[in-house]
């Protein structure tokens, strides 16, 4: 019961952090595009996530040295500063610096949260705990696009979105400070070298399969977060007032499907089958992104909703399977898994910048669908827990 109460506090903080993280996510690319070309948007994200990847590799060193709680406080303060500075800066170089800082800190905070949650989780309930954690986080994501669309003033004034995100980051900081004794545990971390951890991921088929399944999920998110908003807004012609509602509705599958999927993975089926179904849905969604030319918001809303059913299944099964293989002491392993996020975005943004140099934006989704087929091979490598 004590663990459940502590987990509930962490679930609530993940909801708050989810709102803070999600508020600027779907307007970032449009915000950048007002200052640089659409092709340069991909390069902006490419650079930002390259720095994020390397920051995440070395983040365990900081956690082991100062502890998870102190590193969380430090990172959330830097996150709030980056958000507020984006309201002020107007030239490309400082814009790139603070966007990179925003990307880095946003990812590092979820590693901190992983450690908090895993310290109160036992293997028998891993699927349920991890998917409940992600469901609370995704509840924050559901509300955020609609809130963000209401905060966008005129054609291209996004300042209130970043201010609101900074306010929620501040609330998150105050909550963890108040509940420090409830959520923070003293942990003796394993002192694995980076080389040792990467070797584990490469030689263990399940860890390798989970990592690359996660990579391809984030590769999908790169297209969905960076290029779909631009495509629907600039090419299809849907207004942000409509897109905000659509993006909120499309995230509902993360709330509806992840907890049931986690419970099923704990009690009945293994993770592999549901992950395969999710991957097929994501692949089909890429094909629909390319082929559908209608400007009907209901049709696009249905396609986006369908795509997130697949993403939710992959995400839930990744969490369930991975955290049955590692414990909270394995911070370096947790960290390496999370590098699949910037790496997926890195490759997605890089391919986007390359494809857009020769083709129109919809062809990016066709190329992405072809590359995503490799995801099925890596899912095949995973050894089921059932």
Residue, then its C-alpha position, 0 to 999 in steps of 0.5 A: x500500500x505504501x508503494x502504491x501511495x508513492x507511485x500515485x504521487x509519481x503518476x500525478x507528477x508524470x501528468x504535470x510533466x506530460x503537460x509541460x513537455x507536450x505543450x510546445x511539441x506540436x508547434x515547435x516545427x511551425x515556430x522554427x519554420x517562421x524563422x528558417x525554411x521548411x528544409x532547415x527545420x529538419x536540420x534544426x531537429x537533427x542538431x538538437x537531437x544529436x546533442x540530446x543523444x550524447x547528453x543521455x549517454x553520459x547522464x548516468x554519470x551525473x545521477x550516480x554522482x549527485x543522486x536522482x533527486x538532485x539531478x531532477x531539480x537541476x534538469x527541470x530548472x534548465x528546462x524552464x530557463x530554455x522555455x522562457x528564453x525561447x520567448x525572448x530570442x529571435x535569431x537562428x543561433x540562440x534559437x538553436x541553442x535553447x531548442x537544443x537545451x529544451x530537447x535535452x532536458x525534456x528527455x533527461x527528465x523522463x529518465x529521472x522519472x523512470x528511476x523514481x517509478x522503477x524504485x517502487x516496482x516489482x517484476x510481477x506488476x511491471x506491465x501494469x505499473x509502467x503502463x499506468x505511469x505512461x497513461x498518466x503522462x499521456x493524459x497530460x499529452x491529450x490536453x496539451x495540443x488543444x491548450x496550445x492551439x488556444x494559446x497561439x495568438x494570430x498567425x505565428x505568435x507562440x510565446x504563450x505556449x512556451x510560457x505556459x510550459x515553463x509554468x507547468x515545469x515550475x509546478x512539477x519542481x514544487x511538487x517533487x520538492x514537497x514530496x521528496x521523502x515520499x518519492x526519493x530512495x537511496x539507490x546503489x547503482x551498478x557501475x557498468x561502463x558504457x562499453x559494457x552496457x552497449x555490449x549487453x544490448x548488442x548480444x542479448x537478443x531481447x534487449x537489442x530487439x526492444x531497443x530497435x523497436x523503440x528506435x522505430x517507434x521514435x522514428x515514427x514520432x519524428x515524422x508525426x511530430x515534426x512533419x505531420x503538423x507542417x503538412x496538415x497546416x501548410x499543405x492540406x490547409x487545416x487551421x491550428x484551431x482544428x489541428x489542436x482538437x485533432x491532435x488531442x483526440x488522436x492521443x486518446x488511444x494511449x489512455x485507452x489501450x496501454x493499461x489493458x495491454x500492460x495487464x494482459x502482458x503480465x497475466x495472459x499473453x507475452x509482449x511480442x504479439x501485441x507489439x507486432x500488431x502495433x507495428x503493422x498499424x504504424x506501417x499502414x498509417x505511414x502509407x495512409x499519410x502518403x496516399x490520402x490527399x483530402x482536406x477533411x478533418x474527420x478523415x485525418x482525425x481518424x487516420x491519426x487516431x488509428x496510427x496512435x493505436x499502433x504506437x500505444x501498443x508498441x510503447x506499452x509492450x516496450x515498457x513491460x518487456x524491458x523493465x522485466x529485464x532490468x532493475x532500478x540499479x541498472x540506470x545505465x541500461x535504462x539510459x541507453x534504452x532512452x537514447x532510442x528517442x533522440x536517435x529515432x528523431x535524429x534519423x527521422x529528421x535527417x531523412x526528412x531533410x534529405x528527402x525534402x531536398x528532392x521530393x515534396x513532403x508527402x513522399x517522406x511518409x512513403x520512404x518512412x513506410x519502407x524503412x519501418x518494415x525493418x521494425x518487424x525483424x527486430x520485434x522477431x528477436x525479442x523473447x516473450x515473457x510468456 
